[in-house]
């Protein structure tokens, strides 16, 4: 298993789309179309060219996880596209924790001081993960930044960095 920065590769992009579709629509039943997530088809310009980053987890050169960091300004980043196939979650692999650690180290090294994210209300496992990692839920009305996301009765979380 390796976590790498995304590089344009049509096979990896197709596998990333499959991963996102599986997690959002097959597993969670959210009915989120890829047309609502055009950033996935413009990773370099949307994330990487703007001081952000997009990582994929590969097992035998197959995409099995992802996480992205989208800077909003010099202080705030959004955690996006955080997905793993179920067989890589939790013990013993803990791919989510590995991806999040990669994200967190990048954010800290780049001197960002706050992470914001959105997650659907029915994603209880995600809520547990975020809360265990120091995020706290905030009301949408208290969100003082704007970024596009497919809102499916979403919770908003934030975490301040040291």
C-alpha positions in Angstrom: 0.0 0.0 0.0 1.3 3.4 -0.9 -0.1 7.0 -0.6 1.0 9.2 -3.5 0.2 12.6 -4.8 -2.2 12.3 -7.7 -0.7 12.6 -11.2 -2.8 12.7 -14.3 -3.4 9.1 -15.3 -6.6 8.0 -17.0 -6.7 4.6 -15.3 -6.3 6.1 -11.8 -8.9 8.7 -12.6 -11.4 6.0 -13.7 -10.6 4.0 -10.5 -11.0 7.2 -8.4 -14.4 7.9 -10.0 -15.4 4.2 -9.2 -14.3 4.7 -5.6 -16.2 7.9 -5.1 -19.3 6.4 -6.7 -19.1 3.3 -4.6 -18.7 5.3 -1.3 -21.3 8.0 -2.0 -23.9 6.2 -4.0 -23.7 2.4 -3.6 -22.7 2.3 0.1 -24.2 5.5 1.4 -27.1 5.9 -1.0 -26.6 9.7 -1.4 -27.3 9.9 -5.2 -24.5 12.4 -5.9 -23.7 12.7 -9.5 -20.2 13.2 -10.8 -21.5 16.3 -12.6 -21.8 17.8 -9.1 -18.1 17.1 -8.5 -16.3 18.4 -11.5 -13.2 19.1 -9.4 -12.4 15.4 -9.7 -11.8 15.9 -13.4 -9.6 18.9 -12.8 -7.4 17.8 -9.9 -4.3 19.6 -11.0 -5.9 23.0 -11.6 -8.5 22.8 -8.8 -6.2 21.5 -6.0 -2.6 21.2 -6.9 -2.0 24.5 -8.8 -3.5 26.4 -5.8 -1.2 25.3 -3.0 -3.5 22.3 -2.3 -3.0 18.6 -2.9 -4.8 15.5 -3.8 -3.5 12.0 -2.6 -4.6 8.6 -3.7 -3.9 5.3 -1.9 -2.7 2.5 -4.2 -2.7 -1.2 -3.6 -1.0 -3.1 -6.5 -1.4 0.1 -8.5 -5.2 0.2 -8.0 -6.9 3.2 -6.3 -8.4 2.2 -3.0 -8.5 5.5 -1.2 -8.3 9.3 -1.6 -8.1 12.6 0.3 -7.7 16.2 -0.9 -6.7 19.5 0.6 -8.3 22.6 -0.8 -7.0 25.9 0.4 -9.6 28.6 0.9 -7.1 31.3 2.0 -3.7 31.4 3.7 -5.2 30.1 7.0 -8.1 27.7 6.1 -8.2 24.5 4.2 -11.1 22.2 3.3 -10.7 18.4 3.7 -12.4 16.9 0.6 -12.7 13.6 -1.3 -11.9 11.4 1.7 -12.8 7.9 0.7 -11.7 4.3 1.2 -13.1 1.0 0.3 -14.5 -0.8 3.3 -11.9 -3.5 3.4 -9.2 -0.9 4.1 -11.0 0.8 7.0 -10.2 0.2 10.6 -7.8 -2.4 12.0 -5.4 -3.6 10.8 -4.9 -1.3 7.8 -6.4 1.9 9.0 -6.1 3.5 5.6 -8.3 6.4 6.6 -5.9 7.3 9.5 -3.0 7.0 7.1 -4.6 9.3 4.6 -5.6 11.8 7.2 -2.1 11.8 8.7 -0.7 12.6 5.2 -3.3 15.5 4.9 -2.5 16.8 8.4 1.2 16.9 7.9 0.9 18.8 4.7 -1.5 21.3 6.3 0.8 21.8 9.3 3.9 22.2 7.1 2.1 24.8 5.0 1.2 26.7 8.1 -2.6 26.5 7.7 -4.4 26.8 11.1 -7.9 25.5 10.5 -9.5 22.6 8.7 -13.1 22.6 7.6 -15.2 19.7 6.1 -18.7 18.7 5.3 -20.1 15.2 5.7 -23.6 13.8 5.2 -25.7 13.5 8.3 -26.2 9.7 7.9 -22.4 9.0 7.8 -22.1 8.1 11.5 -18.7 6.2 11.0 -17.3 9.4 9.5 -18.6 11.5 12.4 -16.9 9.2 14.9 -13.6 9.4 12.9 -13.6 13.2 12.8 -14.6 13.7 16.4 -11.9 11.2 17.5 -9.4 13.3 15.6 -10.3 16.5 17.3 -12.9 18.0 15.0 -16.0 19.6 16.4 -19.3 20.1 14.7 -20.4 23.6 14.0 -23.7 25.1 12.7 -23.7 25.8 9.0 -24.6 29.4 9.8 -21.3 29.7 11.7 -19.3 28.7 8.6 -17.4 31.8 7.6 -16.0 30.5 4.4 -17.7 29.4 1.1 -16.8 26.4 -1.0 -18.9 24.2 -3.3 -20.1 20.8 -2.0 -23.1 18.6 -2.8 -25.1 19.2 0.3 -27.0 16.1 1.5 -28.2 17.2 4.9 -24.5 17.8 5.7 -22.8 18.3 9.0 -20.0 20.8 9.1 -16.9 20.1 11.2 -13.8 22.2 12.0 -10.5 21.7 13.6 -8.0 24.3 14.7 -4.3 23.4 14.2 -1.5 24.4 16.6 
